[in-house]
């Protein structure tokens, strides 16, 4: 028994070290891939939550903007929407509409009546949304003319600007 423990003529088997090293490397690569995927998913979801809140704030701001108000402060005027929607007939108001918000965020606004008869799209520029698009909607009342009101929805779409 002592001969086995004290035997210095043993043969070194390098193939066992290579196999063990390969398994460790493969394990590390799999761990890194799983962690990076988890980070990417977390980043996308946090982006979505933050921009949903931002889209919601923009929609609320649009609904309460004084220049869009109809005969009452809680009603949006279809006549003003016609002026600033694409193509805008009142470029000054259209520019004023977007100057109220951060120039770093790209967004578009869709306002439509629930019956589907009227639809307005307000875009800052002609670029199409790219990447993740996050949207938020709020209900509003739209004044078609002084005698006719209808319910509608403001939808704000925000997308990430890639540089």
C-alpha positions, 0 to 999 in steps of 0.5 A: 500500500505504501508503494502506491502512494509513494510511487513517483513513476506515475504517468501523467494523462494530459487528455484528462486535463484537456477534457476538464478544461473544455467542460469548464470553458463550455460552462462559462460560455453558456453562463455568459450567454444566459446572463447576456440574454437576461440583461438584454430582456431586462433592458428592453422591458425597462425601456418599454415601461419608461417610454409607456409612461412618457407616451402616456404623459405626452397624450395627457399633455396633448389632451389638455393643450389650450390651442387644441381646445374646443368650446370647453376645456375638456374637448378637443377641436376637430378644426384645430386637428385639421390644421396641424395634422399631416399635411399641416395647413398651419405650420406655425401651430404644428411646430409649436405643438412639437416644440413643447416636447423634448427634441430627443424623443421621436413620436407620432400622434394618432387621433381618431373617433370611435365611430371611425369617421375621422382620423388625424395623424400628427408627425414631427418628421417623415421618418418611420418608427424604428426599433421598439415602438411603445404606444399609449392611448387615452380617451377624449371627446372631440368637437366635430362642430359646435353642435356635434361631439363624439368620443375618440382616442389619442394614441401616442407612439414613441420609438427609440432613436438609433444613432 
